[in-house]
Amino acid sequence: MTDKNIVPEAEILGADDCWRLLGETHVGRLSVIVDGHPDIFPVNFAVDNQTIVFRTGMGTKQQAMEADAVVALETDSVSAEFGIAWSVVVKGAAQEASPGGPALDEVRRALFPWQGVGQDFLYRIVPRSITGRRFDLSAPMSLRTPLDDATRAGLE
């Protein structure tokens, strides 16, 4: 099916649009390499001078970033009300953010950790690439998957 009225093509977003969307959301998924395999963790983040800043504690994420600083962060949004969805992926190097400066202190305070205490490390992703896509959800098949009778019966 290549009819754009049925299955629309994704709009490729420019870097400025990607950064704007990143600034409008604060939850993403951080991908790191753990024991040679990808692993993904939810993080809350902030944009700071075209970098991504987030907090973490001792554990799998922090150890993985110390072993291999190459990471990816993905965030997205779906709005049925406006009929659009988007996704932005930032790939780059994670480095421990140097403490100091009023601007960074403000970012650190805004990143309240979900787990409460123990999120003492502040990391910064310095992007090597940023990509984004926007999707029109108004097309008839954009979010609908046809169900056969057997699948439908299993859901009822």
C-alpha positions in Angstrom: 0.0 0.0 0.0 1.7 3.1 -1.2 -1.4 5.4 -1.4 -0.6 8.4 0.8 -4.3 8.8 1.5 -4.3 5.4 3.2 -0.9 5.2 4.8 0.8 8.6 4.9 4.5 9.1 4.6 6.4 10.5 7.6 7.5 14.1 7.5 11.3 14.4 8.1 11.9 17.1 10.7 14.8 19.5 10.7 17.1 20.0 13.7 15.3 23.2 14.8 11.9 21.4 14.9 13.5 18.5 16.8 15.0 20.8 19.4 11.7 22.6 19.8 9.8 19.3 20.4 12.5 18.1 22.8 12.0 21.3 24.8 8.2 20.6 25.0 8.6 17.2 26.6 10.6 15.9 29.6 10.3 12.1 29.5 12.2 9.9 27.1 13.8 6.5 26.7 17.6 6.2 27.1 19.3 3.4 25.2 22.7 2.2 26.5 24.8 -0.9 25.8 24.8 -3.4 28.7 26.9 -6.6 28.3 27.0 -6.1 24.6 23.3 -5.7 24.2 21.0 -2.7 24.0 19.0 -1.8 27.1 16.4 1.0 27.4 15.5 3.0 30.5 12.9 5.8 31.0 14.5 9.1 32.1 13.2 12.6 32.7 15.4 15.1 30.9 15.9 18.8 30.1 17.3 20.6 27.1 20.4 22.8 27.9 22.2 24.6 25.0 21.3 21.9 22.4 22.4 19.1 24.7 20.2 16.7 26.8 20.7 16.7 30.6 19.4 14.0 32.9 20.0 12.6 36.4 20.7 9.0 37.4 22.1 7.1 40.3 24.5 4.2 40.7 23.4 1.2 38.7 23.0 -0.2 35.3 22.6 3.0 33.3 25.5 4.8 35.1 27.8 1.7 34.8 26.9 1.3 31.1 27.7 4.9 30.3 31.0 4.7 32.1 31.9 1.6 30.0 30.6 3.0 26.7 29.5 6.6 26.5 27.6 6.1 23.2 23.9 6.5 23.9 20.6 7.3 22.2 17.6 9.1 23.6 14.1 8.9 22.0 11.0 10.8 23.0 7.7 11.1 21.2 4.1 12.3 21.5 0.8 11.2 20.0 -2.1 13.7 19.9 -5.4 12.2 18.8 -7.0 15.6 19.3 -4.7 17.3 16.7 -4.2 14.2 14.5 -0.4 14.1 14.7 2.3 12.1 16.2 6.1 12.7 16.3 9.3 11.0 17.4 12.8 12.5 17.9 16.0 10.5 18.4 19.2 12.0 19.7 22.4 10.0 19.4 25.7 11.0 20.9 28.1 10.7 23.8 27.0 10.8 27.4 29.4 12.5 29.8 29.1 13.4 33.4 28.1 17.1 33.5 30.5 19.3 35.4 28.8 20.9 38.4 28.4 24.6 38.7 26.7 27.6 37.2 23.3 29.0 38.0 21.8 27.7 34.7 22.9 24.1 35.4 21.7 24.3 39.0 18.3 25.4 37.7 18.2 22.4 35.3 19.3 20.0 38.1 16.4 21.2 40.3 13.9 20.8 37.5 15.0 17.1 37.0 13.2 15.7 40.1 14.0 11.9 40.0 11.1 9.5 39.8 12.7 7.3 42.4 13.1 10.1 44.9 16.6 10.2 46.3 19.8 8.7 45.1 20.0 10.2 41.7 23.2 12.1 42.3 24.9 11.9 38.9 24.1 14.5 36.3 24.8 13.4 32.7 24.8 15.4 29.5 24.3 13.9 26.0 26.4 15.8 23.5 24.6 15.0 20.2 26.3 13.6 17.1 23.0 13.4 15.3 19.4 14.4 15.9 16.5 13.1 13.7 12.8 13.4 13.9 9.6 12.3 12.1 6.1 13.7 12.3 3.1 11.5 11.3 -0.4 12.6 10.1 -2.9 10.4 12.0 -5.9 11.5 10.0 -5.3 8.9 7.2 -7.8 6.0 7.5 -5.1 3.3 8.3 -2.6 5.4 10.4 -3.5 3.8 13.7 -5.9 1.1 12.8 -4.8 -2.5 12.5 -7.5 -4.8 11.1 -8.3 -7.7 13.3 -9.2 -11.1 11.9 -12.1 -13.0 13.6 -9.8 -15.2 15.6 -7.8 -12.3 17.0 -11.0 -10.3 17.7 -12.5 -13.3 19.6 -9.4 -13.5 21.8 -9.8 -9.9 22.8 -13.5 -10.1 23.7 
